[in-house]
Amino acid sequence: MRLRTKRRDAQAIAFHYDVSNDFYALFLDRRMVYTCAYYRRPDGDLEQAQEDKLDLVCRKLRLQPGERLLDIGCGWGSLVLWAAERYGVEAHGVTLSASQAEWGRAAIRRAGLEVRARIDHLDYRDLPRDLRFDKISAVGVIEHVGIANYPEYFAGIHERLVPGGLFLNHGITHEKHWRRSSQTKFLERHVFPNGEIDNVTHTLDVLERARFEILDVECLRAHYARTTRQWVERLQANATRARALVGERVYRTWLTYLASSSVGFSEGSLGLYQVVAARPDPAVRHATPTTREALYAPRHPALARAS
């Protein structure tokens, strides 16, 4: 088992995410979403697909105006901003990356959402113990948690949810027969110092042992294959600027990492699952929709901009 401390986690996150906001802007969309997009059309563009992903997360969490949302590992704040503006929730994001927090706070100020949106440079474990949330999201976070820490991680999320609250976990997986390789060693050394991924079966088992009810599981592997491929194309198109910002070594490292990830998702050795789970409460079970139809309706009732 790897040694995991808050200090080591913060150092690992800074190593990857504090490379340069300007560098990430070269290949991400304008909202700086650094997770799997959701393509309603197989040939869709990245900008629209990332907005569709943000909205899919909000729909799956069934966000309602006035609810309290915690976004763990909020990145540059795209989901916090989207949920606060489009769904009228009180959105609180936390990230271990100082540069991400700074960028996200500036975006909140530009959008005039200071009343409903907040981003802290903070380990979510350091949030006040008495804080409770109606909904919690963790998009692209579990890869940094460490498999041995799953029980404590999911138990902490369960504790912070109100009874009947929903939790969405969005994370990379590997297939059950996966074995370590030279690619694994490369990523651990040069890209994700604390990265560790699991198979979806074990993740679901630990969630249930943490007293969650699994409501929905969706595979988005093909979507991540296209997302990473488009990131590669955009980074290559900005190669000169990338080299000027971070140097040849970092540019080539990130290009190799993104390209190899795209191959992994395309061939199926890597997967991506969104899981929606609930902290059970018999009093609100009746509120759970019995179909997915509302997720894919042309326009969700809550999508109108909150005043």
C-alpha positions in Angstrom: 0.0 0.0 0.0 1.3 3.4 -0.9 1.9 6.0 1.8 -0.9 8.6 1.4 -1.0 11.8 3.4 -2.7 15.1 2.8 0.7 16.7 2.2 1.7 14.0 -0.4 -1.7 14.3 -2.1 -1.4 18.1 -2.3 2.1 17.7 -3.8 1.0 15.2 -6.4 -2.0 17.3 -7.5 0.3 20.4 -7.8 2.8 18.4 -9.8 0.1 17.6 -12.4 -2.4 20.5 -12.4 -0.2 23.5 -11.6 1.9 23.1 -14.8 0.3 26.2 -16.2 -3.2 27.4 -16.7 -2.2 28.8 -20.1 -0.8 25.4 -21.1 -4.0 23.5 -20.3 -6.0 26.2 -22.1 -4.2 25.2 -25.3 -6.0 21.9 -25.5 -9.0 22.1 -23.2 -12.3 23.8 -24.1 -13.1 27.3 -23.1 -14.6 26.2 -19.8 -11.4 24.3 -18.9 -13.1 21.0 -18.4 -10.4 18.3 -17.9 -12.6 15.2 -17.8 -14.4 13.0 -20.2 -16.8 14.9 -22.5 -20.3 13.7 -23.5 -20.9 13.5 -27.3 -24.6 13.5 -28.2 -23.3 13.2 -31.8 -20.4 10.8 -32.6 -18.7 13.6 -34.6 -19.5 16.4 -32.1 -17.1 19.1 -31.2 -15.4 19.4 -27.9 -16.9 22.7 -26.7 -20.5 21.4 -27.0 -19.7 18.0 -25.7 -18.2 19.4 -22.5 -21.2 21.5 -21.9 -23.4 18.5 -22.5 -21.3 16.5 -19.9 -21.7 19.3 -17.3 -25.5 19.3 -17.8 -25.6 15.5 -17.8 -24.0 15.5 -14.3 -26.5 18.1 -13.1 -29.4 16.1 -14.5 -28.2 12.8 -12.9 -27.9 14.6 -9.6 -31.4 16.0 -10.1 -30.3 19.4 -8.9 -33.0 21.8 -7.8 -32.7 25.6 -7.0 -31.5 26.2 -3.4 -29.9 22.8 -2.9 -26.3 22.6 -1.6 -23.8 21.0 -4.0 -20.2 20.0 -3.1 -17.9 19.4 -6.0 -14.8 17.5 -4.7 -11.8 18.1 -6.8 -13.6 20.8 -8.7 -10.7 21.6 -11.1 -11.1 25.0 -12.7 -14.6 25.3 -11.5 -16.6 24.5 -14.6 -19.3 22.3 -12.8 -19.5 24.8 -9.9 -20.2 27.6 -12.4 -22.6 25.6 -14.5 -24.7 24.3 -11.6 -24.9 27.7 -9.9 -25.9 29.5 -13.0 -28.1 27.0 -14.8 -29.6 25.2 -11.8 -29.7 27.8 -9.1 -27.9 25.7 -6.5 -25.4 26.8 -3.8 -22.3 25.3 -5.3 -19.1 24.8 -3.3 -16.0 23.4 -5.0 -12.7 22.4 -3.4 -9.4 21.7 -5.2 -5.8 20.9 -4.0 -4.5 23.0 -7.0 -3.8 26.6 -6.2 -3.7 27.7 -9.8 -7.1 26.0 -10.5 -8.6 27.7 -7.5 -7.3 31.1 -8.6 -8.7 30.6 -12.1 -12.1 29.4 -10.9 -12.5 32.3 -8.4 -11.8 34.8 -11.2 -14.4 33.0 -13.4 -17.0 33.2 -10.6 -16.4 36.9 -10.3 -16.7 37.5 -14.0 -20.0 35.7 -14.0 -21.3 37.6 -11.0 -22.0 34.4 -9.1 -20.3 35.1 -5.8 -23.5 34.6 -3.9 -24.1 31.1 -5.1 -20.7 29.8 -6.1 -17.5 29.3 -4.2 -14.2 27.6 -4.8 -11.7 26.9 -2.0 -8.0 25.8 -2.3 -8.7 23.0 0.3 -8.6 19.3 0.9 -12.2 18.2 1.2 -11.3 16.3 4.3 -10.6 19.7 6.0 -14.1 21.0 5.4 -16.0 21.7 8.7 -17.3 18.4 10.1 -20.8 19.8 10.5 -21.3 20.8 6.8 -23.9 18.8 5.0 -24.8 18.8 1.3 -27.9 17.7 -0.7 -25.7 16.5 -3.6 -22.0 15.7 -3.9 -20.0 15.2 -7.2 -16.6 13.8 -7.7 -15.6 14.0 -11.4 -12.1 12.6 -12.1 -11.1 12.4 -8.4 -11.1 8.7 -7.5 -8.0 8.1 -9.6 -6.1 10.2 -7.0 -7.6 8.6 -3.9 -5.8 5.2 -3.7 -7.7 1.9 -3.7 -6.8 1.2 -0.1 -8.4 4.5 0.9 -11.7 3.9 -0.8 -13.6 2.8 2.3 -12.6 5.9 4.2 -13.2 8.1 1.2 -16.7 6.8 0.5 -17.6 6.8 4.2 -16.6 10.5 4.4 -18.8 11.4 1.5 -21.7 9.4 3.0 -21.3 11.3 6.2 -21.5 14.7 4.4 -24.7 13.8 2.5 -28.1 14.5 4.0 -30.3 11.4 4.2 -31.7 10.9 0.7 -28.8 12.9 -0.9 -27.2 11.8 -4.1 -23.5 11.2 -5.0 -22.1 11.1 -8.5 -18.7 9.4 -9.0 -17.1 9.8 -12.4 -13.9 8.0 -12.8 -11.4 6.0 -15.0 -11.3 2.2 -14.5 -9.3 -0.6 -16.0 -10.6 -4.0 -17.0 -10.2 -6.9 -14.5 -7.3 -8.6 -16.2 -5.2 -5.5 -16.3 -1.5 -5.8 -15.5 1.1 -3.1 -14.8 3.2 -2.2 -17.8 5.8 0.3 -18.9 3.0 2.7 -19.7 1.9 2.5 -16.1 5.4 3.2 -14.8 5.7 6.2 -17.2 2.4 7.7 -16.0 3.2 7.2 -12.3 6.6 8.8 -12.6 6.0 11.6 -15.1 2.3 12.4 -15.0 0.3 11.2 -12.0 2.5 10.5 -9.0 -0.4 9.3 -6.9 -2.5 7.8 -9.7 -4.2 4.5 -9.1 -7.2 3.1 -10.9 -9.5 0.1 -10.1 -12.0 -2.0 -11.9 -15.6 -0.9 -11.7 -16.8 -4.0 -9.9 -14.7 -3.4 -6.9 -15.5 0.3 -6.8 -19.2 -0.6 -6.7 -18.7 -3.1 -4.0 -16.9 -0.6 -1.7 -19.6 1.9 -2.4 -22.2 -0.6 -1.2 -20.2 -1.5 1.9 -20.2 2.3 2.7 -24.0 2.0 2.9 -24.7 3.6 -0.5 -27.6 2.5 -2.7 -26.4 2.2 -6.3 -29.0 3.9 -8.6 -27.3 4.2 -12.0 -24.1 3.0 -13.7 -23.2 4.3 -17.2 -20.1 3.5 -19.3 -18.7 6.5 -21.2 -15.5 4.8 -22.5 -16.1 5.7 -26.1 -16.7 9.3 -25.2 -13.3 9.5 -23.4 -11.6 7.9 -26.4 -12.9 10.8 -28.5 -12.2 13.4 -25.8 -8.5 12.5 -25.4 -8.1 12.3 -29.2 -9.4 15.8 -29.6 -7.1 17.0 -26.8 -4.2 15.5 -28.7 -5.2 17.2 -31.9 -5.6 20.6 -30.1 -2.3 20.3 -28.3 -0.5 19.4 -31.5 -2.1 22.3 -33.3 -0.6 24.6 -30.5 2.8 22.9 -30.3 4.9 26.0 -30.7 3.0 27.9 -28.0 3.1 24.8 -25.7 6.9 24.5 -26.0 7.3 28.2 -25.2 5.2 27.8 -22.1 6.4 24.6 -20.6 9.4 23.4 -22.6 9.9 20.4 -24.9 10.0 17.8 -22.2 6.6 18.6 -20.6 5.0 19.1 -24.0 6.1 15.7 -25.2 5.2 14.0 -21.9 1.7 15.3 -22.0 1.3 14.5 -25.7 2.4 10.9 -25.0 0.1 10.6 -22.0 -2.9 11.9 -23.9 -2.3 9.8 -27.0 -1.7 6.6 -25.0 -4.8 7.3 -23.0 -6.8 7.6 -26.2 -5.5 4.3 -27.4 -6.4 2.7 -24.0 -10.0 4.0 -24.1 -10.4 3.0 -27.8 -9.2 -0.6 -27.3 -11.0 -1.1 -24.0 -8.1 -1.6 -21.5 -9.3 1.7 -19.9 -12.9 2.5 -19.1 -14.9 5.5 -17.7 -18.0 5.1 -15.6 -20.4 7.5 -14.1 -22.1 6.0 -11.0 -25.0 7.7 -9.2 -25.5 6.5 -5.6 -27.8 7.6 -2.8 -27.6 7.8 1.0 -30.7 5.8 1.6 -33.7 7.4 3.3 -37.1 5.5 3.2 -38.9 8.8 3.4 -37.6 10.0 0.0 -37.4 6.7 -2.0 -40.6 7.6 -3.8 -38.9 10.6 -5.4 -36.5 8.5 -7.4 -37.5 8.4 -11.1 -38.0 4.8 -12.4 -36.6 5.6 -15.9 -33.8 7.6 -17.5 -36.1 9.6 -19.8 -35.7 12.9 -17.9 -31.9 12.7 -18.5 -32.2 12.8 -22.2 -35.2 15.1 -22.7 -34.5 18.0 -25.1 -34.8 20.6 -22.3 -34.8 19.9 -18.6 -37.2 22.1 -16.6 -34.5 23.2 -14.2 -32.1 24.3 -17.0 -33.5 27.8 -17.3 -31.1 30.3 -15.8 -31.8 31.0 -12.2 -32.5 34.6 -11.3 
